[in-house]
Amino acid sequence: MLRTFILFVLISVIGYGAISYAQTLDVPIKDENIKESIVLELTPEQVLKEKRDKMTIPQIIEEVAPMFNQDPKLISKIAYCESKFKNVVHDGGHGKGVTGIHKKTFDFWLVKYKKENNESLDYNSSYDQLKMMAFAFSKGDSYRNQWSTYRSYRNGGTYSFYSNLLKKNFTVKCI
C-alpha cells in the first residue's frame, strides 16, 4: 500500500524570522496505524546550517566580515584570488576550500577562536572558513600574511617566495 505523507517544518529562530519547509513523499506503508502526517522539528543549528548552505560566497563574506570589523571587500578580494570562490585544493593538498587555508593553520587558530568566541568552526565548511579568515584578518598582518595572495595584494599585485613546504619557488598574483 502506498500513502502520501506531507512533512512540514515551521521553526522560528530569533533574528531569522520564521522559516518553513514542506515536502511531499510517497512512502510504502506496512502498518495501518501510522499517522499520515509527520512534523519534524529542526534545531536552531540545523536551521542556520540550511540557511548558510544556500548562501553564495559573496553573501557569506558580507555576513561574516563585519563580525570581526573587517572590510568585506578585502576578504572578498583575497578569497577570490585564492580560489575564484570555488572549493579547490591548494598547496599540494595542505589547504583547501574558498580560502585556501591549511588544515594545520586552521586547527591552530581554532584554539584561540574558540576561547574568544565560545564556538567551534568546521574546516570543511565554506562559511566557517570565511569566518576564520575574517577572524584571522582581525588579528593583524602576522595572521594575514599566512595568505600569499594577501602579501601579493599588499605588494602591488605580485609576491614571489620559496615554499619550504613544497620545496619550490612561487610567484603569486592578486591585483
LUMVEXTOR-188007 format. One record per residue (C-alpha): residue number from 1; x, y, z; residue in one letter. Coordinates in Angstrom, 3 decimals, padded with zeros to 6 digits. Each point is the difference from the previous one (the first is absolute). Layout:
BEGIN
> k,px,py,pz,r
> NUM,X,Y,Z,A .
...
This chain:
BEGIN
> k,px,py,pz,r
> 1,000.000,000.000,000.000,M .
> 2,001.281,003.481,-000.801,L .
> 3,-000.942,003.077,002.010,R .
> 4,000.984,003.600,-000.538,T .
> 5,001.676,001.727,002.915,F .
> 6,000.385,003.741,000.276,I .
> 7,002.857,001.188,002.158,L .
> 8,-000.238,003.478,001.444,F .
> 9,002.564,001.840,002.020,V .
> 10,-000.609,003.436,001.429,L .
> 11,002.624,001.352,002.290,I .
> 12,000.456,003.491,001.251,S .
> 13,003.566,001.063,000.658,V .
> 14,000.852,003.300,001.628,I .
> 15,001.481,002.316,-002.593,G .
> 16,-000.968,-002.177,-002.932,Y .
> 17,-003.786,000.102,000.149,G .
> 18,-002.114,-002.989,-000.845,A .
> 19,001.292,-002.525,-002.471,I .
> 20,-002.333,-002.647,-001.339,S .
> 21,000.634,-003.106,-002.032,Y .
> 22,-002.491,-002.341,-001.610,A .
> 23,000.686,-003.175,-001.908,Q .
> 24,-002.323,-002.731,-001.279,T .
> 25,001.296,-003.542,000.003,L .
> 26,-001.549,-003.221,-001.270,D .
> 27,000.946,-002.625,002.560,V .
> 28,-001.013,-003.667,000.103,P .
> 29,-002.018,-000.714,003.177,I .
> 30,-000.089,-003.393,001.696,K .
> 31,-001.680,001.045,003.240,D .
> 32,-003.496,001.497,-000.370,E .
> 33,000.310,001.645,003.428,N .
> 34,002.645,002.484,-001.146,I .
> 35,-001.298,003.556,-000.168,K .
> 36,-000.030,001.682,-003.387,E .
> 37,001.804,003.172,001.005,S .
> 38,003.311,000.383,001.747,I .
> 39,001.345,003.222,001.499,V .
> 40,003.762,000.307,000.118,L .
> 41,001.690,002.553,002.190,E .
> 42,003.433,001.279,-000.898,L .
> 43,002.404,001.383,002.547,T .
> 44,001.015,003.658,-000.375,P .
> 45,003.438,-001.266,-001.096,E .
> 46,-001.590,-002.083,-002.775,Q .
> 47,-002.029,002.985,-001.187,V .
> 48,003.146,002.175,-000.075,L .
> 49,001.894,-002.684,-001.917,K .
> 50,-002.829,-000.200,-002.574,E .
> 51,000.087,003.791,-000.365,K .
> 52,003.799,000.126,-000.315,R .
> 53,000.109,-002.847,-002.505,D .
> 54,-002.196,002.065,-002.328,K .
> 55,002.129,003.166,000.221,M .
> 56,002.416,001.026,-002.746,T .
> 57,003.629,000.712,000.901,I .
> 58,-000.489,003.791,-000.355,P .
> 59,-003.067,-000.214,002.280,Q .
> 60,001.985,-001.928,002.597,I .
> 61,002.806,002.559,-000.122,I .
> 62,-002.465,002.872,000.416,E .
> 63,-001.330,-001.761,003.108,E .
> 64,003.222,-001.136,001.699,V .
> 65,002.489,002.806,-000.722,A .
> 66,-001.840,002.599,002.126,P .
> 67,-000.128,-002.475,002.914,M .
> 68,003.735,000.634,000.379,F .
> 69,000.049,003.637,-001.158,N .
> 70,001.522,-000.955,-003.345,Q .
> 71,-000.601,001.503,-003.417,D .
> 72,-002.056,-002.444,-002.083,P .
> 73,001.752,001.306,-003.132,K .
> 74,003.423,-001.057,001.301,L .
> 75,-001.195,-003.437,001.145,I .
> 76,-001.783,-000.418,-003.333,S .
> 77,003.091,001.008,-001.991,K .
> 78,002.306,-002.439,001.772,I .
> 79,-002.498,-002.889,-000.098,A .
> 80,-000.574,000.643,-003.710,Y .
> 81,003.751,000.039,-000.701,C .
> 82,000.364,-003.244,001.973,E .
> 83,-002.749,-001.963,-001.686,S .
> 84,-002.212,002.098,-002.272,K .
> 85,-002.647,-000.879,002.654,F .
> 86,000.293,-003.718,-000.785,K .
> 87,000.592,-002.840,002.441,N .
> 88,003.453,-001.067,-001.222,V .
> 89,003.100,-001.795,001.298,V .
> 90,003.032,002.204,000.710,H .
> 91,003.696,-000.486,000.641,D .
> 92,000.273,-003.652,-000.862,G .
> 93,-002.977,-000.945,002.145,G .
> 94,001.053,001.882,003.147,H .
> 95,-002.747,002.579,-000.481,G .
> 96,-003.441,-000.032,-001.529,K .
> 97,-003.202,001.908,-000.416,G .
> 98,-000.823,003.550,-000.986,V .
> 99,002.656,001.451,002.321,T .
> 100,002.835,-002.434,-000.697,G .
> 101,000.751,-000.164,003.708,I .
> 102,002.140,-002.940,001.039,H .
> 103,-001.639,-002.508,002.338,K .
> 104,002.843,000.276,002.560,K .
> 105,-000.266,003.808,000.019,T .
> 106,-003.782,-000.139,000.328,F .
> 107,000.236,-002.428,002.931,D .
> 108,002.710,002.082,001.702,F .
> 109,-002.066,003.199,-000.289,W .
> 110,-003.160,-001.840,001.016,L .
> 111,001.289,-000.314,003.589,V .
> 112,000.190,003.807,000.288,K .
> 113,-003.261,000.472,-001.900,Y .
> 114,-001.870,-002.336,002.388,K .
> 115,001.348,001.821,003.065,K .
> 116,-001.013,003.405,-001.348,E .
> 117,-003.320,-000.909,-001.615,N .
> 118,-001.242,-003.008,001.961,N .
> 119,-000.794,-001.968,-003.157,E .
> 120,001.719,-002.449,-002.291,S .
> 121,000.416,000.148,-003.761,L .
> 122,000.010,-002.740,-002.644,D .
> 123,002.990,-000.035,-002.364,Y .
> 124,-002.152,-001.624,-002.706,N .
> 125,-002.551,002.842,000.013,S .
> 126,000.489,002.947,-002.361,S .
> 127,-001.970,002.137,002.456,Y .
> 128,002.285,-000.939,002.878,D .
> 129,003.179,000.376,-002.061,Q .
> 130,-001.024,003.537,-000.922,L .
> 131,-000.875,000.691,003.619,K .
> 132,003.470,-001.216,001.015,M .
> 133,001.553,002.187,-002.686,M .
> 134,-001.827,003.085,001.308,A .
> 135,001.043,-000.915,003.567,F .
> 136,003.632,-000.455,-001.098,A .
> 137,000.002,003.274,-001.921,F .
> 138,-001.224,001.749,003.146,S .
> 139,003.209,-001.132,001.746,K .
> 140,002.285,002.001,-002.303,G .
> 141,002.630,-000.588,-002.631,D .
> 142,001.746,-002.865,001.782,S .
> 143,-003.179,-002.014,-000.576,Y .
> 144,-000.913,001.548,-003.366,R .
> 145,003.452,-000.732,-001.371,N .
> 146,-000.793,-003.716,000.172,Q .
> 147,-001.753,000.618,-003.323,W .
> 148,002.518,000.570,-002.790,S .
> 149,-002.825,001.636,-001.965,T .
> 150,-000.303,002.604,002.765,Y .
> 151,003.748,000.691,-000.211,R .
> 152,-000.327,000.277,-003.772,S .
> 153,-002.933,002.414,000.292,Y .
> 154,001.890,002.146,002.536,R .
> 155,003.107,-000.084,-002.207,N .
> 156,-001.760,001.485,-003.019,G .
> 157,-001.203,-003.253,-001.563,G .
> 158,002.992,-002.364,000.018,T .
> 159,001.781,-001.962,002.716,Y .
> 160,002.829,-002.486,-000.591,S .
> 161,001.255,-002.437,002.604,F .
> 162,001.525,-003.402,000.611,Y .
> 163,-002.335,-002.541,001.630,S .
> 164,001.794,-002.122,002.587,N .
> 165,-003.063,-002.224,000.082,L .
> 166,-000.104,-000.682,-003.755,L .
> 167,003.751,000.510,-000.592,K .
> 168,-000.278,002.365,-002.964,K .
> 169,-000.342,003.639,-001.032,N .
> 170,-003.354,001.656,-000.592,F .
> 171,-001.256,003.315,-001.314,T .
> 172,-003.517,000.911,001.068,V .
> 173,-002.092,002.666,-001.665,K .
> 174,-002.941,001.773,001.580,C .
> 175,-000.946,003.353,-001.427,I .
